[in-house]
Amino acid sequence: MSRLFAALYDPVMRRVERACLQEWRGALLADAAGSVVEIGAGTGANLAAYPAGAVDALWLCEPDAAMRRRLARRVAQHPALPATVLDCGAERLPLAAQSVDLAVATLVLCTVPDPPAALAELHRVLRPGGELRYLEHVAAPAGTRLARWQHRLEPLWRRCAGGCRLTRRTSEAIAAAAFDLAEQREVAMRPVPAVVRQVVIGRARRLNRTA
């Protein structure tokens, strides 16, 4: 991800954050507690949503150096949060197995190179019964005109939007990674192009894997 993309991310997303994302992030993380790992923390858009008194440890994973520098500056603005910035991708987390209570993924599973590997890592580090909280834009229903446009535009979009894929079916991937989609709702993100408008917000419980 380029330094230019990192510099433009917050200004470009400002209207969307004010219109809907800030509210959704707040609702998703209002009762976050214990030890938390967030993948693809970016510039730290979620930091204001974490309840400082309830979170014991917050691991913020971000593989992009330019994003990570901005993330570190934003962490400094939230001294009450016990946050640590980690240089790592979602597919390989430097955390012990079953060591965290809550995992967070917001607008990131569209960009990770290997979603099954990332979700397997989150499953590994979560304690039994731990939760994955997610807010992700997803592919339109198969066979629709919008889905066809997502497939057409994805190569160009991916190059311009930091590796973002328009055709990810994230809910299905989470369920396939031994999570129970305990709660999920679909919402429309605005003001954004139609190809990234459909969003799923949910909580998924870690299940024990079966042979």
NUMARVEX-983823 format. One record per residue: residue in one letter; x, z, y of N, C-alpha, C, CB in turn. Coordinates in steps of 0.02 Angstrom, whole numbers, padded with zeros to 5 digits, always signed. Each point is the difference from the previous one (the first is absolute). Glycine has a CB too. Example, Ala and Ser with C-alpha at 12.3 -4.5 7.8 and 13.67 -1.06 7.14 Angstrom:
BEGIN
A+00660+00390-00284-00045+00000+00059+00045+00000+00060-00095+00062-00059/S+00077-00098+00112+00042+00003+00059-00039+00037+00055+00059-00108-00032/
# end
This chain:
BEGIN
M+00043+00000-00059-00043+00000+00059+00044+00000+00062-00092+00062-00062/S+00078-00105+00109+00044-00008+00057-00011+00055+00052+00000-00123-00020/R+00051+00131+00062-00005+00048+00055-00057-00020+00047+00123+00024-00008/L-00134-00090+00017-00054-00023+00043-00067+00022-00027+00070-00098+00035/F-00080+00090-00101-00064+00021-00029-00011+00075+00009+00009-00093-00084/A+00043+00132+00073-00006+00073+00009-00017+00017+00072+00082+00018-00093/A-00051-00054+00141-00013+00013+00070-00071-00019+00021+00121-00018+00022/L-00148-00034-00053-00066-00024+00018-00057+00035-00036+00053-00109+00024/Y-00037+00144-00078-00053+00026-00044-00049+00045+00037+00080-00008-00096/D-00054+00059+00129-00045+00047+00035-00040-00033+00056+00080+00091-00028/P-00048-00131+00072-00040-00033+00052-00054-00046-00028+00100+00006+00074/V-00084-00043-00127-00049-00046-00029-00058+00038-00031+00092-00083-00022/M-00077+00140-00009-00052+00038-00035-00037+00050+00044+00069-00013-00101/R-00050+00018+00164-00029+00053+00042-00076-00005+00005+00107+00002+00065/R-00133-00061-00053-00073-00008+00007-00035+00017-00066+00017-00089+00087/V+00012+00069-00142-00031+00014-00065+00002+00075-00015+00035-00114-00041/E+00021+00146+00059+00004+00072-00010-00055+00036+00039+00124-00010-00018/R-00134-00010+00080-00050+00033+00041-00071-00016-00024+00078-00005+00097/A-00088-00056-00122-00067-00021-00020-00022+00033-00065+00020-00108+00057/C+00026+00117-00104-00022+00026-00065+00053+00038-00040-00078-00095-00001/L+00141+00073+00004+00049+00028-00046+00014+00074+00013+00050-00113-00008/Q-00047+00134+00070+00013+00071+00014-00054+00044-00031+00058-00032+00107/E-00120+00011-00101-00056+00038-00029+00006+00002-00076-00074-00032+00097/W+00089-00025-00128+00005-00002-00073+00059+00041-00025-00052-00113+00002/R+00109+00108+00032+00058+00040-00020-00017+00075+00004+00078-00092+00040/G-00111+00112+00014-00017+00070+00010-00045+00026-00056+00011-00016+00122/A-00062-00023-00140-00045+00020-00053+00035+00003-00068-00095-00050+00064/L+00140+00004-00076+00034-00004-00064+00048+00059-00011-00010-00124+00005/L+00041+00148+00049+00053+00049-00006-00017+00068+00029+00079-00094+00005/A-00140+00104+00017-00019+00063+00033+00012+00061-00044-00085-00064+00064/D+00077+00058-00130+00009+00057-00044+00063-00007-00043-00124+00016-00002/A+00171-00057+00024+00063-00006-00036+00035+00068-00002+00011-00121+00034/A+00017+00138-00093+00031+00065-00007+00054-00002-00053-00106+00056+00036/G+00150-00006-00034+00053+00005-00050+00056-00049+00015-00083+00036-00084/S+00114-00061+00032+00055-00049+00008-00029-00070-00003+00083+00081-00052/V-00061-00123+00098-00029-00067+00010+00056-00052+00002-00099+00050+00062/V+00087-00107-00095+00046-00057+00007-00041-00058+00027+00075+00040-00095/E-00049-00072+00147-00031-00060+00028+00047-00059-00009-00065+00069+00084/I+00041-00122-00114+00041-00060-00009-00013-00048+00058-00001+00014-00126/G+00053-00053+00144-00007-00047+00055-00025+00032+00063-00021-00087-00083/A+00053+00141+00103-00024+00039+00057+00006-00038+00066+00033+00103-00060/G+00004-00158+00062+00003-00042+00059+00025+00036+00061-00092-00065-00047/T+00053+00059+00101+00020+00033+00063-00031+00069+00008+00011-00113+00051/G-00047+00136-00103-00027+00068+00002-00071+00006+00027+00115+00036+00014/A-00155-00087-00026-00069+00001+00026-00042+00056-00028+00009-00122+00014/N+00009+00146-00074-00040+00053-00031+00019+00071+00024-00011-00074-00098/L+00066+00081+00133+00025+00068+00013-00050+00044+00037+00114-00049+00004/A-00149+00021+00043-00048+00040+00039-00059+00024-00042+00034-00063+00102/A-00044+00032-00160-00058+00017-00042+00014+00057-00049-00036-00118+00011/Y+00100+00135-00021+00016+00052-00049-00011+00070+00031+00084-00077-00055/P-00118+00122+00019-00007+00069+00024+00064+00040-00011-00124-00005-00023/A+00160+00019+00075+00067+00030-00006-00001+00066-00038+00031-00056+00106/G-00080+00097-00095-00001+00066-00032-00011-00002-00075-00041+00044+00106/A+00013-00099-00131-00017-00004-00071+00052-00038-00041-00119+00004+00033/V+00158-00046-00001+00050-00041-00036+00066+00039-00004-00055-00107+00040/D+00077+00118-00102+00062+00038-00012+00063-00044+00005-00065+00077-00073/A+00059-00140+00051+00055-00047+00003-00029-00070+00005+00077+00077-00068/L-00048-00118+00110-00025-00068+00010+00059-00048-00006-00094+00040+00076/W+00093-00080-00129+00053-00049-00013-00024-00068+00024+00044+00066-00100/L-00011-00094+00150-00019-00064+00029+00049-00054-00022-00051+00059+00100/C+00028-00103-00143+00044-00052-00030-00008-00065+00039-00009+00055-00114/E+00065-00083+00136-00002-00063+00037+00066-00038-00012-00076+00051+00089/P+00072-00109-00122+00061-00037-00017+00030-00042+00057-00044-00002-00114/D+00004-00012+00165+00025-00043+00054+00034+00041+00054-00092-00081-00023/A+00154+00063+00039+00041+00039+00046-00030+00003+00070+00100-00031-00066/A-00126-00026+00091-00028-00001+00067-00063+00043+00004+00047-00115+00018/M-00089+00110-00068-00059+00043-00003+00019+00073-00005-00065-00094-00054/R+00116+00107+00013+00021+00070-00012+00025+00033+00063+00030-00031-00117/R+00005-00006+00159+00023+00029+00064-00059+00020+00044+00104-00070-00007/R-00155+00028+00009-00059+00016+00039-00038+00058-00031-00008-00119+00037/L+00006+00121-00103-00032+00056-00035+00035+00066+00016-00034-00079-00091/A+00100+00079+00090+00037+00062+00015-00015+00025+00070+00090-00037-00079/R-00096-00009+00127-00016+00021+00068-00069+00031+00004+00075-00091+00044/R-00122+00062-00081-00068+00028+00001-00004+00067-00036-00045-00117+00005/V+00084+00124-00058+00002+00065-00035+00023+00054+00049+00025-00057-00110/A+00023+00042+00152+00025+00049+00049-00054+00023+00048+00112-00052-00009/Q-00165+00012+00017-00055+00019+00044-00050+00046-00035+00014-00109+00060/H-00004+00122-00124-00045+00043-00039+00041+00055-00034-00081-00097-00019/P+00112+00141+00058+00046+00050-00028-00035+00050-00048+00067-00011+00104/A-00132+00017-00100-00034+00047-00045-00007-00027-00070-00062+00044+00098/L+00071-00109-00107-00005-00030-00067+00067+00006-00036-00089-00080+00041/P+00090+00104-00103+00062+00005-00039+00017-00068-00032-00023+00123-00023/A+00039-00172+00066+00008-00069-00022+00073-00018-00010-00104-00029+00061/T+00116-00010-00113+00066-00027-00015-00007-00075-00010+00038+00108-00052/V+00002-00147+00088-00001-00073-00006+00049-00021-00054-00030-00012+00123/L+00006-00029-00170+00041-00023-00056+00009-00076+00004-00041+00096-00070/D+00102-00118+00057+00016-00072-00004-00012-00023-00072+00085+00009+00094/C-00146-00030-00108-00016-00022-00068-00063-00041+00000+00057+00100-00048/G-00062-00145-00001-00060-00038-00011-00048+00038-00045+00063-00106+00016/A-00124+00080-00022-00051+00034-00039+00014-00002-00075-00081-00028+00089/E+00120-00021-00110+00011-00008-00072+00051+00048-00029-00029-00118+00015/R+00065+00153+00029+00051+00047-00025+00004+00059+00049+00066-00093-00056/L-00100+00147+00039-00004+00057+00044+00050+00054-00022-00121-00025+00024/P+00160+00053+00021+00050+00051-00017-00030+00069-00005+00087-00069+00056/L-00141+00074-00095-00036+00063-00008-00009+00013-00074-00060-00016+00110/A+00059+00080-00128-00007+00019-00070-00070-00015-00026+00086+00090+00017/A-00090-00099-00081-00065-00012-00032-00046+00060+00011+00056-00073-00086/Q-00119+00058+00098-00052+00050+00009+00019+00053+00052-00034-00020-00119/S+00060-00004+00175+00025+00046+00052-00041+00001+00064+00112-00017-00047/V-00162-00028+00053-00039-00002+00062-00074+00006-00016+00089-00071+00054/D-00126+00096-00005-00072+00010-00007-00041-00060+00022+00020+00120+00018/L+00007-00158+00029-00039-00053+00031+00045-00059+00016-00081+00084+00048/A+00057-00145-00063+00035-00061+00019-00044-00039+00048+00061-00004-00111/V-00029-00029+00159-00037-00036+00053+00027-00071+00006-00021+00109+00061/A-00026-00157-00059+00018-00070+00009-00050-00030+00048+00052-00009-00115/T-00029-00010+00175-00045-00031+00049+00031-00065+00025-00045+00113+00034/L+00010-00167-00044+00022-00066+00021+00071-00016-00023-00076+00010+00099/V+00090+00007-00161+00067-00012-00027+00000-00036-00067+00037+00101+00061/L-00088-00090-00102+00001-00031-00067-00008-00076+00004-00048+00106-00046/C+00031-00131+00104-00001-00073+00010+00070-00028+00007-00112+00010+00054/T+00161+00032-00039+00068-00024+00014+00051+00017-00054-00028+00011+00118/V+00015+00039-00160+00051+00019-00049+00012-00058-00049-00033+00123+00011/P+00095-00136-00029+00014-00056-00045-00032+00007-00068+00106-00014+00059/D-00112+00075-00085-00024+00011-00069-00051+00057+00000+00111-00041-00048/P-00175+00026+00062-00050+00053+00003-00007+00041-00064-00060-00071+00080/P+00061+00041-00140-00004+00042-00061+00057+00050-00004-00058-00094-00058/A+00118+00073+00076+00057+00046-00002-00008+00055+00052+00074-00092-00040/A-00099+00075+00100-00010+00050+00052-00053+00051-00021+00033-00084+00087/L-00087+00060-00116-00053+00046-00022+00023+00042-00059-00085-00082+00041/A+00127+00054-00084+00027+00039-00055+00045+00056+00027-00005-00101-00075/E+00042+00088+00128+00042+00052+00030-00043+00055+00031+00089-00086+00022/L-00142+00067+00011-00044+00050+00029-00031+00043-00055-00024-00076+00097/H+00005+00044-00152-00026+00037-00057+00052+00048-00027-00075-00097-00028/R+00137+00075+00025+00054+00042-00027+00012+00062+00043+00053-00103-00047/V-00053+00095+00113+00018+00058+00042-00058+00046+00014+00086-00071+00052/L-00148+00048-00064-00058+00043+00012-00008+00051-00057-00055-00094+00063/R+00035+00153-00045-00017+00050-00050-00064-00020-00035+00058+00090+00068/P-00069-00067-00129-00063-00015-00035-00060+00021+00043+00057+00016-00112/G-00103-00062+00120-00058+00013+00043+00013-00013+00074-00034+00084-00082/G+00095-00103+00100+00015-00016+00070-00036-00062+00022+00111+00054-00013/E-00113-00065+00078-00039-00055+00028+00043-00052+00035-00094+00078+00014/L+00071-00140-00019+00026-00054+00042-00054-00015+00051+00072-00049-00094/R-00055+00054+00159-00045-00019+00054+00023-00068+00026-00024+00122+00032/Y-00023-00169-00024+00020-00067+00019-00049-00031+00050+00054-00014-00112/L-00026-00028+00154-00036-00039+00049+00035-00068+00001-00037+00103+00071/E+00006-00154-00100+00034-00064-00010-00048-00058+00011+00077+00055-00082/H-00051-00108+00114-00041-00060+00003+00009-00039-00065+00011-00006+00127/V-00063-00027-00148-00001-00029-00067-00028-00071+00001-00014+00115-00049/A+00020-00148-00008-00026-00068-00007-00076-00001+00003+00100-00031-00067/A-00126-00023+00093-00073-00010-00001-00023-00013-00072+00003-00046+00119/P-00067+00053-00132-00025-00013-00068+00020-00069-00024-00095+00077+00022/A+00114-00081-00085+00023-00064-00029-00055-00052+00006+00075+00062-00080/G-00053-00123+00094-00047-00056+00005-00031-00010+00067-00022+00018-00117/T+00033+00028+00163-00030-00007+00067+00044-00045+00044-00053+00114-00011/R+00023-00139+00063+00037-00042+00047+00057+00039+00030-00103-00065+00025/L+00091+00129-00008+00053+00040+00030+00058+00009-00049-00085+00059+00070/A+00071-00048-00133+00053+00007-00050+00042-00063-00004-00072+00080-00065/R+00039-00137+00069+00038-00064-00001+00045-00006+00060-00094-00053-00063/W+00070+00074+00121+00042-00002+00060+00058+00049-00005-00100-00034+00067/Q+00088+00091-00096+00055+00048-00010+00055-00030-00042-00081+00095+00009/H+00063-00130-00062+00050-00032-00043+00037-00054+00039-00070+00023-00101/R+00035-00062+00141+00032-00053+00038+00049+00027+00052-00101-00071-00017/L+00080+00124+00051+00039+00026+00056+00055+00049-00020-00100-00016+00069/E+00096+00042-00130+00047+00053-00019+00074-00017+00009-00087+00036-00080/P+00111-00095+00060+00072-00014+00009+00023+00006+00072-00006-00075-00097/L-00033+00048+00144+00019+00004+00071-00010+00071+00025-00032-00119+00016/W-00023+00151-00034-00013+00068+00023+00055+00047-00023-00124-00022-00004/R+00145+00013-00058+00052+00044-00028+00064-00004+00041-00050-00015-00114/R+00068-00045+00136+00062-00008+00039-00007+00030+00069+00025-00103-00063/C-00085+00100+00091-00010+00024+00069-00017+00074+00005-00037-00115+00028/A+00014+00144-00084-00027+00068+00003+00038+00048-00045-00111-00048+00026/G+00176+00042-00027+00041+00050-00035-00011+00003-00075-00002+00063+00104/G-00013-00120-00135-00009-00001-00072-00070+00016-00024+00117+00032-00007/C-00164-00026+00053-00069+00018-00018-00033-00056-00041-00009+00069+00104/R-00022-00050-00160-00038-00046-00042-00074+00010+00013+00090+00001-00089/L-00126-00057+00093-00071+00002+00013-00043+00005-00062+00023-00065+00101/T+00007+00056-00160-00039-00009-00061+00006+00058-00049+00014-00121+00015/R+00011+00178+00008+00008+00057-00044-00068+00032-00016+00114+00021+00049/R-00124-00005-00112-00061+00034-00023+00021+00072-00016-00054-00108-00048/T+00060+00147+00100+00032+00065-00004-00040+00051-00040+00051-00024+00109/S-00116+00023-00103-00041+00049-00038+00011-00009-00075-00085+00001+00091/E+00085-00064-00114+00011-00013-00070+00070+00022-00022-00079-00096+00007/A+00128+00085+00036+00069+00020-00017+00006+00076-00005+00043-00102+00057/I-00077+00139-00014+00002+00073-00002-00032+00025-00065-00003+00006+00126/A-00054-00034-00144-00033+00020-00061+00043-00016-00062-00112-00018+00056/A+00146-00038-00054+00042-00020-00056+00062+00044-00007-00041-00116+00014/A+00058+00153+00038+00060+00043+00000-00016+00071-00021+00049-00072+00089/A-00105+00082-00124-00020+00066-00025-00021+00047+00056+00077-00015-00096/F-00117-00012+00141-00033+00041+00051-00075-00008-00007+00099-00012+00079/D-00135+00066-00065-00073-00002+00001-00022-00007+00072-00008+00071-00104/L-00026-00127+00120-00023-00012+00068-00060+00046+00013+00041-00121-00003/A-00025+00183+00022-00051+00051+00007-00046-00014+00059+00078+00082-00051/E-00052-00114+00102-00040-00012+00061+00029-00060+00035-00029+00123+00012/Q-00013-00172+00003+00023-00059+00036-00057-00030+00040+00086-00022-00090/R-00069-00003+00149-00049-00036+00040+00033-00061+00031-00063+00106+00024/E+00023-00156-00011+00024-00062+00032-00023-00001+00072-00003-00061-00110/V+00049+00042+00153-00015-00003+00072+00031-00063+00028-00003+00127+00009/A-00016-00144+00052+00026-00059+00033+00046+00021+00057-00103-00067-00030/M+00165+00046+00027+00048+00015+00052-00008-00049+00058+00081+00047-00086/R-00084-00021+00146-00008-00042+00060+00040+00030+00058-00116-00038-00039/P+00137-00003+00086-00006-00073+00004+00061-00033-00033-00068+00009+00106/V+00057-00043-00161+00053-00034-00037-00027-00065-00027+00055+00110-00030/P-00011-00156+00009-00025-00061-00033-00039+00016-00063+00098-00063+00047/A-00144+00020-00065-00043+00011-00058+00040+00008-00064-00089-00064+00057/V+00147+00032-00062+00038+00002-00062+00029+00069-00016+00027-00119+00019/V-00026+00164+00030+00024+00069-00012-00053+00052+00018+00117-00039+00021/R-00179+00018-00017-00053+00044+00025-00025+00049-00054-00033-00089+00080/Q+00031+00067-00143-00028+00042-00052+00049+00055-00021-00069-00098-00040/V+00047+00160+00045+00043+00058-00013-00034+00046-00050+00050-00008+00116/V-00010+00037-00160-00024+00053-00044+00035+00065+00019-00023-00082-00094/I-00016+00136+00096+00025+00067+00015-00022+00045-00058-00004-00018+00127/G+00052+00053-00157-00020+00040-00057+00047+00055-00019-00057-00098-00038/R+00034+00136-00012+00039+00053-00031-00001-00013-00075-00028+00084+00092/A+00086-00083-00123+00005-00013-00072+00039+00057-00032-00005-00125+00018/R-00022+00153-00071+00032+00055-00035+00048-00026-00053-00100+00073+00021/R+00156-00041-00026+00049-00017-00053-00027+00020-00068+00095+00016+00082/L-00095-00063-00128-00020+00013-00068+00062+00003-00044-00110-00058+00019/N+00106+00091-00075+00054-00002-00049+00000-00067-00034-00007+00124-00018/R+00065-00154+00012+00005-00064-00035-00011+00010-00075+00080-00041+00088/T-00112-00009-00117-00009+00001-00073+00043-00053-00032-00117+00043+00013/A+00138-00029-00074+00044-00048-00035-00037-00063-00017+00067+00095-00046/
# end
